Amino acid sequence: MELLAAAFSAACAVDHDSSTSESDARDSAAGHLPGSESSSTPGNGATPEEWPALADSPTTLTEALRMIHPIPADSWRNLIEQIGLLYQEYRDKSTLQEIETRRQQDAEIEDNTNGSPASEDTPEEEEEEEEEEPASPPERKALPQICLLSNPHSRFNLWQDLPEIRSSGVLEILQPEEIKLQEAMFELVTSEASYYKSLNLLVSHFMENERIRKILHPSEAHILFSNVLDVLAVSERFLLELEHRMEENIVISDVCDIVYRYAADHFSVYITYVSNQTYQERTYKQLLQEKAAFRELIAQLELDPKCRGLPFSSFLILPFQRITRLKLLVQNILKRVEERSERECTALDAHKELEMVVKACNEGVRKMSRTEQMISIQKKMEFKIKSVPIISHSRWLLKQGELQQMSGPKTSRTLRTKKLFHEIYLFLFNDLLVICRQIPGDKYQVFDSAPRGLLRVEELEDQGQTLANVFILRLLENADDREATYMLKASSQSEMKRWMTSLAPNRRTKFVSFTSRLLDCPQVQCVHPYVAQQPDELTLELADILNILDKTDDGWIFGERLHDQERGWFPSSMTEEILNPKIRSQNLKECFRVHKMDDPQRSQNKDRRKLGSRNRQ
């Protein structure tokens, strides 16, 4: 065993970079393991004098892995079968643990700033400092409490906790970074097993229920369940290949090559399913309202212990949740692999393919809802000016709402005017602004318009309560081919800033953007999920990390999500600020790595992989 340990450690030293990275939020528990204190020691009990005896030992990590016996197939199958959590529970627990761990790291900011790395204070001096420390702690907003799922029977295991891993002695051989990588790959596999279990329950417990089949018309059933059988079949094959990979060795070699192949060749079934989401939600609501038998049966099926108290709707959205989560899991692997290695190239390729799938899913959903929305808006408009065609395949609504327009020229305004402001209604599309007045019959009379690219906004300095939240909108070329200026008043500061951001998206915000590539920026993490209520808002998932681009005094933040660079507004109450500058900097560095462009080295590695694949065939 000592010889094996020495050989394995020597191989790890060849393959791993000597530099260490900051502890990751979700993997911090894996950073302190027996036998992992120093990467310079070849093995347990091996001395420098014994090293020459390893001349015939493997020189690469891959060769060293071959010396470890694989785990019997039955062990992995039993593990998969014994996963007790449904995917909804598994996902929530994972993200809540990530939030809690990040909180603990963030809470160490005071200790990190007060404690000098090279401190040589005497014990007496340290005790005095500890006594003085509580006297004036920095004020910080109380963190909302999150109760983690702590069911001992949940079988939410770490890779390093498996009996086979502990008994093998491999934990005393692997370096800490490799253990974190193993945990990341293990989570992808076990979460896929949990997802398959939940998806199978959707089919067997709901879709194939004989009473549901009798109640629903075939067309209704088709819209409600779409191609879920195809999604289930792909998940089953995907999980089977992941299981086979894990059976090869107790130390997982890689999983991203499998992810890449399935994302490129098989995950199109997710696009079909997710694109149907708009019709699926509408059909489900109609069935609940119009068919009492369906409503009662669904309520009865939801009470079955198999469902763990989860609603039917949470099973319907499983494919969309999984494909987005899978991309994040690959990102987590990508943060842990060695730079410029084969595994990094594979992870980058898998992440790129998953991004394309997720983007196609989002576009599919948006296309369905946008087309109906544009038709509805077109019917409500009456043009006082030359008619502008509203419906277009490349046009969508960004924001709509009522604002107050100041009457009369700017120079002649007076507080003695009977009515200083008049209501107008704005429809802002991605390429066009339409200015209307609301008229009886839920109609809008259009009296001006301008291309979005020819809009300019300017915030008015504070001029008292009457003129608070007022900004100037300038149309460089309006419907009459002239320049026009509107002085507009919003109902609140956040509403004013949201309009200004939407009307002129390229204007400078209060804080810098993620794309500026600065290594520090105000950041928040999502601690309560939020569903966007308006087109300019951003839907948040638990544990999302966002850069703050702008914020208002009445509780709204304009942010940019790090993992996909999507921007939008959201309530600050849904998030909490990340105070530790080291964590903020690490978050940005990791995202730069995930989204870095192809370089020559990566292209060469990719070509080698393709050539190797052809040779094997």
C-alpha positions in Angstrom: 0.0 0.0 0.0 2.9 2.4 0.8 4.4 1.7 -2.6 1.1 2.3 -4.3 0.7 5.5 -2.3 4.1 6.7 -3.3 3.5 5.9 -6.9 0.1 7.6 -7.0 1.4 10.7 -5.2 4.3 11.0 -7.6 1.9 10.8 -10.5 -0.3 13.4 -9.0 2.6 15.7 -8.6 3.2 15.5 -12.3 -0.4 16.1 -13.4 -1.4 18.8 -10.8 -0.3 22.4 -10.8 1.6 23.3 -7.6 -0.4 26.5 -7.0 -3.4 26.3 -4.8 -6.7 28.0 -5.3 -9.2 29.5 -2.9 -11.7 27.1 -1.3 -14.9 26.7 -3.3 -18.2 27.4 -1.5 -19.8 24.0 -2.2 -16.5 22.0 -1.8 -15.0 23.6 1.3 -15.7 20.5 3.4 -13.4 18.5 1.2 -10.3 20.7 1.8 -9.1 19.1 5.0 -8.6 15.4 4.7 -6.1 13.0 6.3 -2.9 12.6 4.5 -3.5 15.7 2.2 -1.4 18.3 4.1 1.4 18.3 1.6 1.6 17.5 -2.0 5.4 17.2 -1.9 5.3 14.0 0.1 5.2 11.0 -2.2 3.2 8.8 0.2 2.5 7.7 3.7 5.7 6.6 5.3 7.8 7.1 2.2 11.1 8.9 2.8 13.3 10.7 0.2 15.8 7.8 0.4 13.0 5.4 -0.8 12.0 7.6 -3.8 14.6 6.0 -6.2 12.9 2.7 -5.7 9.9 4.1 -7.6 11.8 4.5 -10.9 9.5 1.9 -12.5 6.3 3.4 -11.1 3.7 5.1 -13.2 4.5 8.7 -14.2 1.0 10.0 -15.0 -2.2 10.2 -13.1 -4.0 8.0 -15.6 -1.4 5.2 -15.2 -1.5 5.5 -11.5 -5.3 5.2 -11.5 -5.0 1.8 -13.2 -3.4 0.5 -10.1 -6.6 1.1 -8.1 -9.1 -1.7 -8.2 -12.5 -0.8 -9.7 -15.6 -1.0 -7.5 -17.9 -3.8 -8.3 -20.8 -2.8 -10.5 -23.3 -3.9 -7.9 -22.0 -1.3 -5.4 -22.7 1.6 -7.7 -26.1 0.2 -8.8 -27.1 -0.1 -5.1 -26.0 3.4 -4.4 -28.1 4.7 -7.3 -31.1 2.7 -6.3 -30.8 3.8 -2.6 -30.9 7.5 -3.3 -33.8 8.6 -1.2 -34.2 12.2 -2.3 -36.4 13.3 -5.2 -34.6 15.7 -7.5 -36.5 18.7 -6.2 -35.3 17.9 -2.6 -31.8 17.0 -3.8 -31.5 20.3 -5.8 -32.8 22.4 -2.9 -30.5 20.8 -0.4 -27.4 21.2 -2.6 -28.1 24.9 -3.2 -28.9 25.6 0.4 -25.7 24.0 1.5 -23.8 26.2 -1.0 -25.5 29.3 0.4 -24.7 28.4 4.0 -21.1 27.5 3.3 -20.6 30.8 1.4 -22.1 32.6 4.4 -19.6 31.0 6.7 -16.8 32.0 4.5 -18.2 35.5 4.2 -18.5 35.8 8.0 -14.7 35.2 8.3 -14.1 38.6 6.7 -13.5 40.2 10.1 -11.0 37.5 11.1 -9.2 37.7 7.8 -8.9 41.5 8.0 -7.9 41.6 11.7 -5.5 38.7 11.5 -2.1 39.4 9.8 -0.8 36.4 7.8 2.7 36.9 9.3 1.5 37.7 12.8 4.1 37.1 15.5 2.1 38.4 18.5 2.6 36.7 21.8 -0.3 34.7 23.3 -0.9 37.5 25.8 -1.2 40.1 23.1 -3.6 37.8 21.2 -5.8 37.4 24.2 -6.0 41.2 24.7 -7.0 41.6 21.1 -9.7 38.9 21.4 -11.1 40.7 24.4 -11.2 44.1 22.6 -12.7 42.6 19.4 -16.3 42.4 20.5 -16.3 46.0 21.7 -17.0 47.5 18.3 -17.9 44.9 15.7 -18.9 46.2 12.3 -22.7 46.5 11.9 -24.1 43.9 9.5 -27.6 43.1 8.5 -28.9 39.9 10.2 -28.9 37.0 7.7 -32.1 35.2 7.1 -32.1 31.7 8.6 -32.2 28.7 6.3 -33.0 25.2 7.7 -31.0 22.6 5.8 -32.6 19.2 5.2 -30.9 17.1 7.8 -32.7 13.9 7.5 -30.2 11.1 8.3 -32.1 8.8 5.9 -31.8 11.1 2.9 -28.7 9.3 1.6 -27.2 12.7 0.4 -23.7 11.4 0.4 -20.3 12.8 -0.5 -17.9 10.7 -2.7 -15.4 10.6 0.2 -18.0 9.2 2.6 -18.6 6.1 0.6 -17.4 2.9 2.4 -15.6 1.7 -0.7 -13.7 5.0 -0.9 -12.7 5.1 2.7 -11.6 1.5 2.9 -9.5 1.8 -0.3 -7.1 4.3 1.3 -7.3 6.5 -1.8 -8.2 9.6 0.4 -4.6 9.4 1.8 -3.2 9.5 -1.7 -5.2 12.1 -3.6 -4.4 15.8 -3.3 -7.1 18.1 -1.9 -7.9 19.6 -5.3 -8.4 16.2 -6.8 -10.8 15.2 -4.0 -12.8 18.4 -4.7 -12.9 17.5 -8.4 -14.1 13.9 -7.5 -16.9 15.4 -5.4 -18.0 17.7 -8.3 -18.2 14.8 -10.7 -19.9 12.5 -8.2 -22.5 15.2 -7.6 -23.3 15.3 -11.3 -23.8 11.5 -11.4 -25.9 11.2 -8.2 -28.0 14.2 -9.1 -28.8 12.7 -12.5 -29.9 9.5 -10.6 -32.2 11.6 -8.4 -33.5 13.4 -11.4 -34.2 10.2 -13.2 -36.1 8.9 -10.2 -38.3 12.0 -10.1 -38.9 11.9 -13.9 -39.8 8.3 -13.7 -42.3 9.1 -11.0 -43.9 11.8 -13.2 -44.5 9.1 -15.9 -45.5 6.2 -13.8 -47.5 8.0 -11.1 -49.2 10.7 -13.1 -48.9 10.3 -16.9 -49.7 6.5 -17.0 -52.5 6.7 -14.4 -55.5 5.1 -15.9 -58.0 7.6 -14.4 -56.0 10.6 -15.8 -56.0 8.9 -19.2 -59.8 8.6 -19.1 -60.3 12.2 -18.0 -57.9 13.9 -20.5 -58.4 14.2 -24.2 -55.4 12.9 -26.1 -54.6 16.4 -27.3 -54.7 17.7 -23.7 -52.5 14.9 -22.5 -50.0 15.5 -25.3 -49.7 19.2 -24.4 -49.5 18.5 -20.7 -46.8 15.8 -20.9 -45.2 16.6 -24.3 -42.3 14.4 -25.1 -41.5 13.4 -21.5 -41.0 9.8 -22.6 -38.2 10.8 -24.9 -36.6 12.9 -22.1 -36.9 9.9 -19.7 -35.3 7.6 -22.3 -32.3 9.9 -22.8 -31.9 10.4 -19.1 -31.8 6.6 -18.6 -29.1 6.1 -21.3 -27.1 9.0 -20.0 -27.2 7.7 -16.4 -26.3 4.2 -17.5 -23.1 5.5 -19.2 -22.2 7.6 -16.2 -22.7 4.5 -14.0 -20.4 2.5 -16.3 -17.7 5.2 -16.1 -17.9 5.1 -12.3 -17.6 1.3 -12.3 -14.3 1.5 -14.1 -12.5 2.9 -11.1 -13.2 4.2 -7.6 -11.4 7.4 -8.7 -13.6 8.9 -11.5 -11.5 9.7 -14.6 -13.9 12.1 -16.2 -17.6 12.6 -16.9 -17.6 15.7 -19.1 -16.8 13.7 -22.3 -20.1 11.8 -21.8 -21.9 15.1 -21.0 -20.5 16.6 -24.2 -21.6 13.8 -26.4 -25.1 13.7 -25.0 -25.5 17.5 -25.1 -24.4 17.5 -28.8 -26.3 14.4 -30.0 -29.3 13.7 -27.6 -30.3 16.7 -25.5 -32.4 18.2 -28.3 -35.3 16.4 -26.6 -35.1 19.0 -23.8 -35.5 21.9 -26.4 -38.8 20.3 -27.6 -40.1 19.8 -24.1 -39.2 23.2 -22.7 -40.4 25.1 -25.8 -43.9 23.7 -25.0 -43.8 25.2 -21.5 -46.1 28.2 -22.3 -48.9 25.9 -23.7 -48.2 23.4 -20.9 -48.8 26.0 -18.2 -51.9 27.3 -19.9 -53.4 23.9 -20.4 -52.8 22.9 -16.8 -54.5 26.0 -15.5 -57.5 25.5 -17.8 -57.8 21.8 -16.7 -57.8 22.8 -13.1 -60.5 25.4 -13.6 -62.7 23.5 -16.1 -62.4 19.8 -15.0 -63.2 19.2 -11.4 -62.5 15.5 -11.8 -59.0 16.3 -13.0 -58.4 18.7 -10.1 -59.5 16.3 -7.5 -57.5 13.4 -8.9 -54.3 15.5 -9.1 -54.8 16.6 -5.5 -55.3 12.9 -4.5 -52.1 11.8 -6.3 -50.1 14.6 -4.8 -50.9 13.2 -1.3 -49.2 9.9 -2.1 -46.1 9.4 0.1 -44.1 8.9 -3.1 -44.5 12.6 -4.0 -43.0 13.7 -0.6 -45.6 16.5 -0.5 -44.4 18.0 -3.8 -47.0 19.4 -6.2 -47.6 18.0 -9.7 -46.4 21.2 -11.2 -42.9 20.7 -9.7 -42.6 17.4 -11.6 -43.7 19.1 -14.9 -40.8 21.6 -14.8 -38.1 19.0 -14.0 -36.6 18.9 -17.5 -36.1 22.7 -17.6 -34.6 22.7 -14.1 -32.3 19.8 -14.9 -30.8 21.2 -18.1 -30.0 24.5 -16.5 -28.6 22.8 -13.4 -26.5 20.5 -15.4 -24.7 23.4 -17.0 -23.9 24.7 -13.5 -22.6 21.3 -12.4 -20.2 21.2 -15.4 -19.1 24.7 -14.4 -18.3 23.5 -10.9 -16.2 20.7 -12.5 -14.5 23.2 -14.8 -13.4 25.3 -11.7 -11.6 22.2 -10.3 -9.8 20.7 -13.2 -6.2 21.4 -14.0 -5.7 24.4 -16.4 -4.7 23.5 -19.9 -5.3 19.9 -19.3 -7.3 17.3 -21.3 -10.1 17.4 -18.7 -10.3 21.2 -18.9 -10.8 21.0 -22.7 -13.5 18.4 -22.3 -15.3 20.4 -19.6 -15.1 23.5 -21.8 -16.6 21.6 -24.7 -19.4 20.2 -22.6 -20.2 23.5 -21.1 -20.3 25.2 -24.5 -22.7 22.5 -25.8 -24.9 22.8 -22.7 -25.0 26.6 -23.1 -26.3 26.1 -26.7 -29.0 23.8 -25.5 -30.1 26.1 -22.6 -30.1 29.1 -25.0 -32.3 27.1 -27.5 -34.6 26.2 -24.6 -35.0 29.8 -23.5 -35.5 31.0 -27.0 -38.1 28.4 -27.6 -40.1 29.5 -24.6 -39.7 33.2 -25.4 -40.7 32.7 -29.0 -44.0 31.1 -28.1 -45.0 33.7 -25.6 -43.6 36.7 -27.5 -45.6 36.0 -30.7 -48.9 35.9 -28.8 -48.0 39.0 -26.8 -47.2 41.0 -30.0 -50.5 40.0 -31.6 -52.4 41.1 -28.5 -50.6 44.5 -28.4 -51.1 45.1 -32.1 -54.9 44.7 -31.6 -55.0 47.3 -28.9 -53.2 50.1 -30.8 -54.8 52.9 -32.8 -52.5 55.1 -34.7 -52.9 58.9 -34.8 -49.7 59.1 -36.8 -48.5 57.0 -39.7 -49.0 53.4 -38.8 -46.0 51.3 -37.7 -46.1 47.5 -38.1 -45.7 46.1 -34.6 -45.6 42.3 -35.3 -42.2 41.1 -36.3 -40.3 37.9 -35.8 -37.3 39.8 -34.5 -39.2 42.1 -32.2 -40.2 41.6 -28.6 -41.5 43.7 -25.7 -39.0 44.9 -23.1 -41.1 47.1 -20.9 -44.5 48.8 -20.8 -46.2 51.1 -18.4 -47.7 54.4 -17.5 -45.6 57.6 -16.9 -46.5 61.2 -16.2 -45.6 63.7 -18.9 -45.0 67.3 -18.0 -47.4 69.6 -19.8 -46.0 72.7 -21.6 -42.4 73.6 -22.4 -39.7 73.1 -19.8 -39.1 76.9 -19.5 -42.7 77.8 -18.6 -43.5 75.1 -16.1 -45.0 76.4 -12.9 -46.5 74.8 -9.8 -49.6 77.0 -10.2 -50.6 75.1 -13.3 -53.9 73.3 -12.8 -52.4 70.0 -13.9 -48.7 69.9 -14.2 -48.5 66.3 -15.5 -50.6 64.2 -17.9 -50.7 60.4 -18.2 -49.0 58.7 -21.2 -48.3 55.1 -21.8 -45.1 53.6 -23.2 -44.5 50.4 -25.1 -40.7 49.8 -25.4 -39.6 47.0 -27.7 -36.1 45.8 -28.4 -35.9 48.1 -31.4 -38.8 50.6 -31.1 -40.4 52.9 -28.7 -44.2 53.7 -29.1 -45.7 56.5 -27.1 -49.5 56.4 -26.5 -52.4 57.7 -24.6 -54.8 55.2 -23.0 -58.3 55.6 -24.3 -61.6 53.8 -23.4 -62.1 50.2 -24.3 -58.6 49.1 -23.2 -57.1 50.8 -26.3 -54.1 52.9 -26.8 -53.8 55.9 -29.2 -50.3 56.1 -30.6 -49.1 59.7 -31.1 -45.3 59.3 -31.4 -42.6 56.7 -31.9 -38.8 56.4 -32.5 -36.2 53.7 -33.1 -34.7 52.5 -29.8 -31.2 53.3 -31.0 -32.1 57.0 -31.3 -33.2 57.5 -27.7 -31.3 59.4 -25.0 -32.1 59.8 -21.3 -31.0 62.3 -18.7 -31.8 62.3 -15.0 -33.1 65.5 -13.6 -31.3 66.8 -10.5 -33.4 66.8 -7.4 -35.8 69.8 -7.5 -38.1 69.0 -4.6 -40.9 66.6 -4.1 -43.1 67.7 -7.0 -40.3 67.1 -9.5 -38.8 64.0 -7.8 -38.2 61.0 -10.0 -38.3 63.1 -13.2 -36.1 62.3 -16.2 -35.8 63.7 -19.7 -36.4 61.5 -22.7 -35.0 62.8 -26.0 -36.0 61.3 -29.3 -33.3 62.2 -31.8 -35.7 61.3 -34.7 -39.4 60.8 -34.0 -42.3 59.8 -36.2 -42.2 63.2 -37.9 -38.5 63.0 -38.5 -37.8 65.6 -35.9 -36.1 65.8 -32.6 -38.5 65.6 -29.7 -38.1 66.0 -25.9 -40.3 64.6 -23.2 -40.0 65.3 -19.5 -41.4 62.3 -17.7 -42.1 61.5 -14.0 -42.1 58.0 -12.6 -43.9 56.7 -9.5 -40.7 55.9 -7.6 -37.0 56.1 -7.9 -36.7 52.4 -8.8 -39.3 52.8 -11.6 -37.4 55.9 -12.9 -34.1 54.0 -13.0 -35.7 51.0 -14.5 -37.2 53.0 -17.4 -33.9 54.8 -17.9 -31.9 51.6 -18.0 -34.4 50.0 -20.5 -34.6 53.1 -22.8 -30.9 53.6 -23.0 -29.2 50.3 -22.1 -25.7 51.5 -22.9 -25.7 54.4 -20.4 -23.2 54.1 -17.6 -24.5 52.5 -14.4 -23.5 53.2 -10.9 -21.2 50.1 -10.7 -19.0 48.4 -13.3 -20.2 45.4 -15.3 -18.8 41.9 -15.1 -17.6 42.3 -18.7 -15.2 45.0 -17.6 -13.1 42.2 -16.2 -12.3 44.0 -13.0 -11.4 41.7 -10.1 -13.7 43.2 -7.6 -17.3 44.5 -7.8 -20.2 44.6 -5.4 -21.9 41.2 -5.4 -24.9 39.5 -3.9 -26.1 35.9 -3.7 -29.7 34.8 -4.0 -31.2 33.4 -0.7 -34.8 33.4 -1.8 -36.0 32.4 -5.3 -37.7 35.1 -7.3 -39.8 34.9 -10.4 -39.7 37.9 -12.8 -43.0 39.8 -12.9 -42.0 42.2 -15.8 -39.8 41.8 -18.9 -37.0 43.9 -17.4 -36.8 41.8 -14.3 -34.5 38.8 -13.7 -35.7 35.4 -12.4 -33.4 34.3 -9.6 -32.6 30.8 -8.4 -31.1 29.9 -5.0 -27.3 30.4 -4.8 -27.1 32.6 -7.9 -24.3 35.1 -7.7 -24.8 38.5 -9.3 -22.7 41.6 -9.8 -24.5 44.8 -8.7 -24.6 47.3 -11.6 -27.1 49.7 -10.0 -29.4 50.0 -7.1 -32.1 52.2 -5.7 -33.0 53.6 -2.3 -36.4 51.8 -2.4 -35.0 48.3 -2.5 -34.3 47.3 -6.1 -31.0 46.1 -7.7 -30.0 46.0 -11.3 -27.6 43.0 -11.5 -25.7 40.8 -13.9 -25.7 37.0 -13.1 -22.2 35.6 -13.3 -22.9 32.2 -14.8 -24.8 33.4 -17.9 -24.3 37.3 -17.9 -28.1 37.8 -18.0 -29.1 41.3 -16.7 -32.3 42.5 -15.0 -33.9 44.1 -11.9 -34.8 42.2 -8.7 -35.8 43.1 -5.1 -32.8 43.4 -2.8 -34.7 41.5 -0.2 -34.2 38.3 -2.2 -30.5 38.5 -1.8 -27.7 39.2 0.6 -24.4 41.0 -0.1 -21.1 39.1 -0.3 -18.8 41.2 1.9 -15.5 39.2 1.6 -13.5 40.8 -1.2 -11.5 37.5 -1.7 -14.7 35.6 -2.3 -15.9 38.2 -4.8 -12.6 38.2 -6.6 -12.6 34.4 -6.8 -16.1 34.3 -8.1 -15.1 36.6 -11.0 -11.9 34.7 -11.7 -13.8 31.4 -11.9 -16.4 33.0 -14.3 -13.6 34.4 -16.5 -12.2 30.8 -16.8 -15.6 29.3 -17.5 -16.3 31.7 -20.3 -12.9 32.2 -21.7 -12.5 32.1 -25.5 -10.9 29.3 -27.4 -7.1 29.6 -27.4 -4.6 27.8 -29.7 -3.7 25.2 -27.0 -7.3 24.3 -26.5 -7.9 24.0 -30.3 -4.9 21.7 -30.6 -6.1 19.5 -27.7 -9.6 19.3 -29.3 -8.1 18.3 -32.6 -6.0 15.6 -30.9 -9.2 14.2 -29.2 -11.1 14.1 -32.4 -8.2 12.3 -34.1 -7.9 9.8 -31.2 -11.6 9.2 -31.4 -11.4 8.4 -35.1 -8.5 6.1 -34.6 -10.4 4.1 -31.9 -13.3 3.7 -34.2 
